Each structure stands twice: as C-alpha cells, then as structure tokens.
C-alpha cells in the first residue's frame, strides 16, 4: 500500500534537527525525500557524538530515515544547475539556511517559482524573516532561553533549566509539517504553491499554551514550579517506597475518589473540595499525601489508582520507557536494515494510520550514498558524473 504522501517529491536542504525531523516525518508518510548535503562533512550532526555506531552518529540517525542522500556544491554553477533540475521536478523544498542565504545563491522563492510555478518553499529559521533578531542564527538552546521556556522550567528556588531534549527544534519540525500539508491541500484546490515562513521562536511561544494564556489574562509573570502544576493540585511527583511516581488528579470528582482511596478523611474537608481551595492549601495537602504514598511501592499504588481512574505513572528512565511493554505493543522501537550497522534500532513513528501505515523503507543515508543514482535519473551520464566528482560539484 503506497504511503499517504506517495507521489510527493521533496528537496531537503536542511540540517541538524528541526528541518530533518520534519522531512523524516513526511518521508515516513510516503513522500520521496532527497536530502542534499555539502560535499565536505555534510549535516553537522554526523559529527555530534559519541555515541557513534560504525561511524554514524546516533544524533544523525534519529532524524534522517526514509530519505535519499546526495552531496552537492551549491557555490558551483554546475551544482546550481543540478539543484534547479531537482526543484523543477519537486513539489516541496524545505530549507533552514540563515535568512537571505538561499536568495544570494539564486534560489529565492520567486526564482524557484520560475523553475516550478506551483512549488512550495518551507523556510525554517531561528527568528523568522522579519524582526530585530531575523539575522541571528537559531539554536534550540537560545530559543528555549529567549522564549520564556527556561524561565518556567526547573525548581522554584533553582536556576532556569532547559528541557532535556531540543524541544523547540522538535516543535518547529512539527509546525513545519503542518504548514506543508496545509499548503499541499491549498495547491490541490487552487494550483498555487506558496512560501512558508516558520521560526523556532514563534513555535516555542505558541507551545507555551496555557502558561502564556495565564500571563496574557492575568498580567502575572509565571514562575518556575518544578514538578508542580500552576493550576491543579495534586498534580506532581510523589515518592513511593521504591522510587518516584507522578499522580495527576485532574478534577474534583477524581480528588474525592483519591481521598477515599488513601483513607485520609481530612482531605474531604470543605477547604479542599474544590481545586481553587487545594491550590490555596497546596503545602498542607502535599504533606498529607506524601506521608501516605511512602507506605506502598510504585506498582502497588499504580494498581490501586488505575482501578479508580486516577491518572498516575512511575518515572521511568529512557531505557525503561523504550523497553516497556507499552512501547513494544505500539512498535515504538524498530529494527532497520543498514549497510554497515547490524540491528540498527530507531524510535518508531507515533503516526498509526489504518489505510496508509507508516513504513521505513530507507535507512538514514550515508554521506552522498545516492548521489550517482539521483544524477543518473536527472539524465547525467556516468562520464559526466565522474567529471562532476573531479570538479567537486558533487
């Protein structure tokens, strides 16, 4: 069964994470993705390690499956000619050069439209195409700092803390996917392509969701709360007899059931019956619950809490999460064939489509692995390909 995006051809001029993550998702969905890298070194993440597996970095492997990989010198006239040919056959171009770089190379959106009238160009940058920071490079860490995310992450009396993964990059990749899919639908209706301007800064601001809304509605600057929730109690980490777990009581009805379960009648007092009251008396409630949770193991509490419908879960490390029965049942760890790496394991796709399921048909490409194949499809002879290699075009 062809993938949902079968027949869509994409040129991937991105590197590091936001762009490659976006194009990998679209490749998972069946799009043909050609990843273009520089002839020297390629995607920076190829060198971001250890760990390395047979010379390939784990970081690079996480965001580049289901792509063909070619190398191309875009400062070379012949290299530009090749890119023009690729664009003329493509539906979407995704790029994350510093704003203005692609235009200097002769590949602005208007110039691409001359190559392919209905082309869709998705441009990813740190701060977008306008504004006082538009010329600055975009790094996830910087965006986490400047978006306000770090100011609300960490313990109340501790330092601002970044999220443990490059979450601004990941969110930007997802927003870019949405923009591309919307643009393809628009093109289906009208025949028109368009330009998509996505920034890490905008994406992370949007992802502040309720925290941003709290501020916009109240004028109160949000503070770090550690593992506490700004609007709900109890909704936090508790220590069981054998380790930490999260208990997330989402409404007053759940809290009533929870209080009865842990046999603490004081929690049924009128002061604590509503979430607003519980917010006011957070410390008192936390002390009562903490003393009770210490008396049983994480698994004992999970069985009891699950039975009465109280959201909860043990805090797993990454190994425990990936090896959990839930992860296995959802095919969230895949074994992928690779020319050099035996039993290459990658995180699976969360997209479970009944009619057009995601399929991994290509391993993350080696540097320039498909250059000759793609050049041949463009009509270049073997002699021309060899000459281009000698001239450092490919």
N, C-alpha and C positions, 0 to 999 in steps of 0.2 A: 504494500500500500504506500503510494507516494506521501511524503510529508505535507503538512498543511500549507507550507510555503514553497512547495515544489514548483519549479519554473521561474522563481525569482532569483535573479543574479545580483550579487553584492560585491562591491570592491571595498576591501577593508584596509584603510590607510591608518589604522590605529595601533597603539602600543600601550603597554603597562596593563591597566585593569578595566577602567570604565568602558572604553571602546571595545577591546577584545571580549569582555564579558557580554556586552550587547550583541556583537556579531556571532558569538558562540551560541547564544540562545536562539538567534534566528537560523543559524546553521542546524541546530538541534531540531528545529521545526521544518527543516527540509530545504531551506534556501541554499543555493550554491554560493559559497563564500570564497573569494580569492584574497588571501592575506598577503599584502605587499610589504616587504621589509627592505631596509637598506642593505647594500651588498657587504658592508663591513659591520659585523656584530648583530644587526637586526634588532628585534624587540629587546629593550633594556632588561626585561625580566628574565631573559635567557641567562643572564649573569647574576640574578638575585638568588643567591644561595650561600651555604648549603641550606637544605639538602639538595643534592643532585642525584639523579638516577641515570647511569650510563651517559653522563654528560649533559642531560637535560634537567633544568631546574624544576623543582616541584611547583614553584610560583608560575612559571610559564605554562606548565602542563594544566593548571587549573582553569584556564580561560581560553583555550585555543583548539579544542577538538572540532571536528566537522568543518574543517577548512582546508583548502589547498594553499600551500605556501610557496611564494616566489620572491626572488630578490630583484630589485630594480633601482637604478641610479637616476633619481628624478632631477639631478642637476645636468644630466647629459641629454642632448637633443634627441638622440635615439630612444633614450629611456622615456622622455616625454611623449614621443610618438607612440610608444607601446601603451603607455597609460591612456592616451587618447583613444586608441583602439579598444582597450578594455572598457572604458567608460561608454563608448558608442554602443556596446553590446549589453550594458548593465541596466538594472532598474534602480539601484540604490548605491550611493557612495557614502561611507562613514569615515570621518577623519577627525583627528584630535591634535593637529598641529597648533602651535601658538597662533592666535587670530592674526590674519594677514599673510601668513607664510604661504598658504596654498595659492593665494592671489598673485604673490610675487613670482611663483613658479608658472603662472599662466593657467591656473585651474580655479578661478573664481566660479561662483555659481552661474553667472551669466555666460562665462566661457564654456562651462560644462553643458549648459543648455544648447549651445551651438553644436556640440558634439552629439547630444541626445536630448531632444526637445522636452521629453517628459521625465528627465532624470530627477531623482530625489537625492538631495545632499543633506546629510546629517552631520553637523559640526559640533564637537564636544570640546569645551574649554573650561578653565577654572572659573572664570567670572563672566563669560558671555561676550558678545560682540560689541557691547557698549558699556559705559560707566567708567569711573576713575580707575578701576582695577583691571579693565579689559585686556591690557597689555601684559599683565603679570602671568607667570606660569601657574598652573593649577595642580597642587599636590593635595591628596586626601587629608593629610595631617593638618595642613594650613587651613583647609576648608572646615575641618572639624573645629579648629580654633576660632575662625572668624564668623562662623555661622551661629555661634552660641551653643553648639552641641557640647563642647568640652566644659562649658560653664555649668551645665546641669548634670555632668557625669562625674561620679566619684563620691566619696564620703562627705558628709556635711561640713566637717572641720578639716577635711583633707584638701589636697591640691586638685585643680581641674585635671581630668583624665580623659584620654582618648578611648574610643571604643576599640575592642580587641581585634577587629578586622577593619579593612579600609571601607567602611560602610558608606561614606559619601560617594566613592567610586562605584560601589555596587548599586546604590540607589540611582545614580546618574545613568548607569548602563540600562537599568530597567525603564527609567523615564524615556531614554532614547529609543528603546524598543517600542514603547507605546506610541511615540511620535512617528516612527517609521511605519508601523502598522496602520495608524490613522491616515498617514499620507498615501499609503498604497490604496486604501479604501477611497480616499478623495480622488486619486488618479483613476480608479475604476469607474467612478461616476462622471468625471469631467474630462479625463485625458490629460490633466495637468499634473506636472511634478511640482515640487516646492522645496524651499530651503528650511531646515530645522536647526534652530539655534538653542543648544542645551548647555547649561553650565552646572558645574558641581555646586557652586554657591547657591543658585536658585533651588536646585534639587534638595540640598540639605535643609534650606529654610523651609521648603514645603513639607519635609519629613519631620519637622518639629511638631507638627499637627496640634494635639491638644495643649502642649506646653506653650506654643506660640499663641494659640487662641486664648489661653488663660491670661497671658500678658495683655493681648490686644483688648480683651474685655474688662480687665481689672486695673491695668496700669502697674501692677505689682511685678517686679522683676523676679522670675523664677530662680530658685536656689538649688544647689546640689542637695539631694536627699539620700544618696547612697542607694540602698536596696528598698527604700520606701517609695510609695506612690504618692503624688501630690494631692490626689483627690479621693483615695479609697483607703479604708482601714478595716481589718488587717489585710495587707497585700504586700508581702515581704518575705524575707528569709528567716527561717527558724532553725534552731539546732535540735535535731533528734538525738537519740542516744548514740548513734553511729555516724553522724555527719549532718550536713546541711540539706535543707529542702525548702521549697517555696510553697507557701499557702496563699492563695489568692481568692479571698471571699468577695464576690462581686456585687452582692446586693443584700438588702436587709433580711430577705427570706433565707438566703444562704447562711447569714450570720446567726440567725435563730437556730437553724439546724446544727450549725457548728458548735454553738454554746451548749446545746443539749448533749451533743456527742462527747465533748470533753468534760462534761459534768461540772461545769462552773456556773452555777445559778446566778452569781453576781453579774455575769455578763448579760443577763436578761433584764437587768435594771433599766428603768426608763431612760437613764442618761445615755445608754449605749445602744438603744434600739434602732436609731437611725444613723446613717453614715455620717451626717453632719456632726452628731454627738460624738461618734467614735473618732472623728478627726480631732475634735477638741480634747479628748482624753486619750490620745494615742499612747502615751507613755504608760499609763495605768493598765490599759488593755494589753499592751505588748508584754508587760511583766507577768500578768496572769497567764497569758497563753504560752509564753516562753517556758515557764516553770512546768507547765503540763506537757508540752511537746517533748521535753527532755526525758520523759518517762518511758518512751517507746522508740523503736527503731523506725527508720525512714519507710521501710516496706510495711511494717505494721500500721503506721499511720496512713500510708497510701491505700491499703485495702479498706480501712475504715472510712476514709474521706471519699474515695471513689464510690463506695456503696451509697453514700447520701448525696452525691453530686456536688462535692466541693472541689473546685479546681486545685490541683496540687501536683508537685513533681519533685523528685530528687535532683540535686545539682550534679549532673554528670560532667566528667572531663570529656575531652574531644574523642578519646578512644572509646569510652563507654557509650557516647552518643552514636558514633558511627557503627559500633558493633551491636547496638541494641536490637532486639527483635523487631521493634517498630521500624527501624531504618532498613532492616533486611526485608521485611514484608513489603516495603514501599520501593524496593530496588534503588535505594539511595547510595549504594556503593556498587560501581560497575567495573568489570574487568574488560579492558580494551586491548586489542591486538596492537603491537608496536614492533617496528623492525628491529629494535635493539633492547627494549625493556621487556623482560618476561613478566607476565601477570601484572601489567600496569593497571593500577586501581585509580579510578576517578570518582568524584562525587556525582551522583546521578541527577537527572533533571526533576524538578518538582512538578513539571507540567505533565499531567496524566490525561491525555486526550483519547477518547474511546474510538474514534474513527481514524484519526491520523496520529498514532502514537509516536513519541519521540524515539529516534533511533540514532545510535552512534555508529556512523559508517566510516568515519575517518579519524585516525589518531591525531593528536596535536602534531602538525607537520614539522619535520626537521627544517633547519635553515635553508631555504631555497629548494626544498625537496621536489616541488612540482614545476620548477621554472621551465625546463625543457618541454614538458608536457603542455603547459599553457601556451608557450611560444609557438609550438607546432600547431595548436588549434587556431592560433591567430594567423597562421599561414606562412610563418617563417621557416626556411629550410634549415637542415642540420648545419650546413656551411655558414649560414647567416647567424645561427645561434652560437656557433663556435667563435665567429668573429666578434659578436657582441660580448662574449666572455673575455676575449683578449683585450677588448676596449673598455672593460669594466663598466659596461652598460647593464649587465645582469650578473 
